[in-house]
Amino acid sequence: MQSLLVGSIYVLASLGMTLSLAVLKLPNFAHAEILTIGAYATVIVAILYPGNVLLAGITAFVLCALIAVAIHYVVFKPLIDRKISIYILMLSSFAVALFLRYSIYSWASIENLLFAKPRIPVYVLGQFFGVNITNVEAIAIPLAIIVSLALGGFLTFTRMGISMRAVAVNFDLARVSGIKINRVVLVMWVIAGGLAGVGGSIFAVYTVATPDMGFNILLEIFTVVIIAGLTSMSGTIVGGYLVGFAENTVMQALYIYFGVPLTYEPILPFAIMVAVLILRPTGISPNFHKLADYFRKSTVLKQEAKL
C-alpha cells in the first residue's frame, strides 16, 4: 500500500513536469520548489484550520498555480518572446529554483518551520487483505487516478486540450493555425503548478515539510518523466507507480532476501533512469489517446449511421 501511496504522490508531482515538457519543451527545475511551496501552504492552512485536508489541498493548488503563472510571465515568457534557446530557458528555470529554494529557507528559518509537520492527523481507516489503509492513502491513491483520467479526458476531448496537444506537436504550426498560444500556455501553467502543489501537500502530510523537500525528490520526478518519454501523460502514470514500487516493495525485498541496506534506496530511481535511457530512450508511452480517439470516432460513425 505504501508503494501505491508514494507512486500516487510521484504521479501528481510529475504530471505538471511532463506537461511543461510537452508544450514548451522546458525541463522546469523550479517545478520541485513549487512542490515545496505546496507543502508549506498545507502547513500554514493546517495551523489556522487543523485537520482541514480539503482546504489545504485547494489552497496549495491555487497558490502554486498562481506562482507558476507568475514565474512564466516574469521569467519564461520574456525569454521565449526573444526566441532564446532551450538551454538558456533551462538555466533560467534552474536560477528560479535556487531563488525560490533559498527564499523558502530564509522564511522557514525565521518562522521556525525548517521541519514542519502539518496538523493533519494520519490514522488507520481499516484493512484491505490484512494491510492497513490510512486516511492519507485513501485520499492520495484515488485522487491520483481521478486527476490522471480527468487530465487525459481534458487533453483528448476538450477544445483547449486539443489545442494544447497541437502546440505540443508543433508550436509554430499551431500559432499559424490560429491557436491562441498565450491562453494555452497559461492554462498549462495553471495545471502544472496546481498539480505540483497538490503533490507537495500530500507529501508533507505523508512525511514532513522542509525547504529542500521538492529538491530531494527531483531525481524521482525526472525518472518518471524519462520513463514517460518526456511528454506522455499515460507514461507518467506508469512511471510514477513504477518508481514508487521500486523504492518501497523492491527495496524491501532486496533488504530482506539479500541484505541490501535501506540506505541504498536513492540509487534505485537513478538505476531505472539509466536503464530506460539505454534500453528504451523513447520511454514507456501507452497511447491511451489513440484508444480514446477510436471510441470517439466510433461514436460519431454510429450517430451518422442513425441519421
C-alpha positions in Angstrom: 0.0 0.0 0.0 2.9 2.3 0.7 4.2 1.8 -2.8 0.8 2.9 -4.2 0.8 5.9 -1.9 4.3 7.0 -2.9 3.6 6.2 -6.6 0.4 8.4 -6.4 2.5 11.3 -5.0 5.0 10.9 -7.8 2.2 10.8 -10.4 0.7 14.1 -9.1 4.1 15.7 -8.8 5.3 14.6 -12.3 2.2 15.3 -14.4 3.0 19.0 -14.4 6.6 18.5 -15.3 5.5 16.2 -18.2 3.0 18.9 -19.4 5.6 21.7 -19.4 8.0 19.4 -21.3 5.3 18.5 -23.8 4.0 22.0 -24.5 7.2 24.2 -24.1 9.9 21.5 -24.3 11.1 23.0 -21.0 12.6 20.9 -18.2 11.5 23.1 -15.4 13.8 22.8 -12.4 11.7 25.2 -10.5 8.9 22.6 -10.5 10.4 21.0 -7.4 10.3 24.3 -5.5 6.7 24.8 -6.4 6.0 21.4 -4.9 7.8 22.6 -1.7 5.6 25.7 -1.6 2.5 23.5 -1.8 3.8 21.6 1.2 4.3 24.7 3.2 0.9 26.1 2.1 -0.6 22.9 3.7 1.4 23.5 6.9 0.1 27.1 7.2 -3.5 26.2 6.5 -3.3 23.3 9.0 -2.1 25.7 11.6 -5.1 28.0 11.0 -7.6 25.2 10.4 -6.2 22.0 11.9 -7.3 18.8 10.1 -8.9 20.6 7.2 -7.4 18.5 4.3 -9.7 19.8 1.6 -8.9 23.5 2.3 -5.2 22.6 2.5 -5.3 20.9 -0.9 -7.3 23.7 -2.6 -5.0 26.4 -1.1 -1.9 24.5 -2.3 -3.4 24.1 -5.8 -4.4 27.8 -6.2 -1.2 29.3 -4.6 1.1 27.1 -6.7 -0.9 27.7 -9.9 -0.6 31.4 -9.3 3.2 31.2 -8.6 3.7 29.0 -11.8 1.9 31.6 -13.9 3.8 34.5 -12.3 7.2 32.7 -13.0 6.1 32.3 -16.6 5.2 35.9 -17.2 8.2 37.3 -15.2 10.9 34.9 -16.5 10.0 32.4 -19.2 7.7 34.5 -21.5 10.1 37.4 -22.0 12.8 34.8 -22.9 10.5 32.9 -25.2 9.5 36.1 -27.0 13.1 36.8 -27.7 13.4 33.3 -29.1 16.1 32.3 -26.6 17.4 28.7 -26.9 16.0 26.0 -24.8 19.4 25.8 -23.0 19.0 29.3 -21.7 15.4 28.6 -20.7 16.6 25.5 -18.8 19.3 27.6 -17.0 16.8 30.3 -16.2 14.5 27.6 -14.6 17.5 26.5 -12.5 18.1 30.1 -11.4 14.4 30.4 -10.4 14.6 27.2 -8.5 17.6 28.4 -6.5 15.9 31.7 -5.8 12.7 30.0 -4.6 14.5 27.4 -2.5 16.6 29.9 -0.6 13.7 32.3 -0.2 11.8 29.4 1.4 14.9 28.6 3.6 15.0 32.2 4.8 11.3 32.4 5.6 11.1 29.0 7.2 14.2 29.8 9.4 12.6 33.0 10.6 9.3 31.3 11.3 11.0 28.2 12.9 9.4 25.9 10.3 12.5 24.3 8.8 11.0 20.9 9.7 7.2 21.3 9.8 4.6 18.6 10.2 1.1 19.7 9.1 -1.5 19.5 11.8 -3.4 16.8 9.9 -3.7 13.5 11.7 -2.8 10.3 10.0 -4.9 7.4 11.2 -5.9 3.9 10.0 -9.4 3.7 8.4 -9.4 -0.1 8.0 -7.7 -3.0 6.5 -7.6 -4.5 3.0 -6.3 -8.1 2.9 -4.6 -7.5 6.2 -2.9 -4.3 5.0 -3.7 -1.1 7.0 -5.2 1.7 5.0 -4.7 5.2 6.3 -6.7 8.4 5.5 -3.7 9.7 3.5 -3.7 6.6 1.3 -7.5 6.7 1.0 -7.2 10.3 -0.4 -3.9 10.2 -2.4 -4.4 7.0 -4.4 -8.0 7.7 -5.7 -7.0 11.4 -6.3 -4.0 10.5 -8.5 -6.2 8.1 -10.6 -9.1 10.6 -10.9 -6.7 13.5 -11.8 -4.9 11.4 -14.3 -8.1 10.3 -16.0 -9.5 13.8 -15.9 -6.4 15.3 -17.4 -6.4 12.6 -20.1 -10.0 13.4 -20.9 -9.3 17.1 -20.9 -6.4 16.7 -23.4 -8.5 14.4 -25.6 -12.0 15.7 -25.7 -11.9 19.5 -24.9 -11.0 22.3 -27.4 -8.4 23.7 -25.0 -6.9 20.2 -24.5 -6.7 19.5 -28.2 -5.1 22.9 -28.8 -2.6 22.1 -26.1 -1.7 18.8 -27.8 -1.4 20.7 -31.1 1.1 23.2 -29.5 3.0 20.2 -28.1 3.3 18.6 -31.6 4.3 21.8 -33.5 4.5 25.1 -31.7 5.0 27.3 -34.8 2.3 25.5 -36.9 -0.2 25.8 -34.0 0.5 29.6 -33.9 0.0 29.9 -37.7 -3.2 27.8 -37.4 -4.8 30.5 -35.2 -4.5 28.7 -31.9 -4.2 31.3 -29.1 -0.8 30.2 -27.8 -0.7 32.5 -24.8 -4.0 31.2 -23.5 -2.9 27.6 -24.0 0.4 28.2 -22.2 -1.4 30.0 -19.3 -3.8 27.0 -18.8 -0.8 24.7 -19.0 1.0 26.5 -16.2 -2.2 26.6 -14.0 -2.5 22.8 -14.3 1.3 22.1 -13.9 1.7 24.4 -10.9 -1.5 23.3 -9.3 -0.8 19.6 -9.5 2.7 20.2 -8.1 1.1 22.0 -5.2 -1.3 19.1 -4.5 1.6 16.6 -4.7 3.6 18.7 -2.3 0.6 19.0 0.0 0.1 15.2 0.3 3.8 14.6 0.5 4.0 17.0 3.5 1.3 15.1 5.3 3.0 11.8 4.5 6.4 12.9 5.7 7.4 16.4 6.8 7.8 19.8 5.0 11.3 21.1 4.6 12.8 23.8 2.3 14.6 21.2 0.2 11.7 18.7 0.1 11.0 19.2 -3.6 14.6 19.2 -4.5 15.1 15.9 -2.7 12.6 14.1 -5.0 13.6 15.9 -8.2 15.5 12.8 -9.3 12.4 10.7 -8.9 10.3 13.3 -10.8 12.8 13.3 -13.7 13.0 9.5 -13.6 9.2 9.4 -14.0 9.1 11.8 -17.0 12.0 9.9 -18.6 10.1 6.7 -18.3 7.2 8.5 -19.9 9.3 9.5 -22.8 9.3 13.1 -21.5 5.9 14.0 -23.0 3.4 11.1 -22.4 0.7 11.6 -19.7 -0.2 7.9 -19.7 3.5 7.1 -19.5 3.8 9.4 -16.5 1.2 7.4 -14.6 3.1 4.1 -15.3 6.4 5.8 -14.4 5.1 7.2 -11.1 3.9 3.9 -9.8 6.9 2.0 -11.2 9.3 4.3 -9.2 7.1 4.1 -6.1 7.0 0.3 -6.3 10.8 0.2 -6.8 11.6 2.4 -3.9 9.4 0.5 -1.5 8.5 -3.0 -2.4 11.6 -3.8 -4.4 13.9 -2.1 -1.8 12.2 -4.1 1.0 12.7 -7.3 -1.0 16.4 -6.6 -1.6 16.8 -5.8 2.1 15.0 -9.0 3.3 16.4 -11.5 0.9 19.8 -10.1 0.0 20.7 -7.9 3.0 21.0 -4.7 0.9 20.9 -1.7 3.3 17.8 0.5 3.0 20.2 3.5 2.7 20.7 2.4 -1.0 17.1 3.3 -1.8 18.1 6.6 -3.6 20.1 4.6 -6.1 17.0 2.8 -7.5 15.5 5.8 -9.4 18.9 6.6 -10.9 19.3 2.9 -11.9 15.9 2.9 -13.5 16.6 6.2 -15.3 19.9 4.8 -16.7 18.2 1.5 -17.8 15.4 3.3 -19.6 17.8 5.7 -21.4 19.9 2.7 -22.5 17.2 0.2 -23.4 14.3 2.4 -24.4 15.2 6.1 -24.8 11.8 6.9 -26.1 10.3 5.8 -22.8 7.2 3.7 -22.0 4.2 5.5 -23.5 1.0 3.6 -23.6 -1.0 5.6 -26.1 -4.4 6.0 -24.5 -5.2 8.9 -26.7 -5.4 6.6 -29.7 -7.8 4.4 -27.8 -9.9 7.4 -26.9 -9.9 8.7 -30.5 -11.1 5.3 -31.6 -14.0 5.3 -29.3 -14.8 8.9 -30.2 -14.8 8.1 -34.0 -16.9 5.0 -33.4 -19.5 7.1 -31.6 -19.5 9.7 -34.5 -19.9 6.9 -37.1 -22.8 5.4 -35.1 -24.5 8.8 -34.9 -24.1 9.4 -38.6 -25.5 5.9 -39.3 -28.6 6.7 -37.4 -29.1 9.9 -39.4 
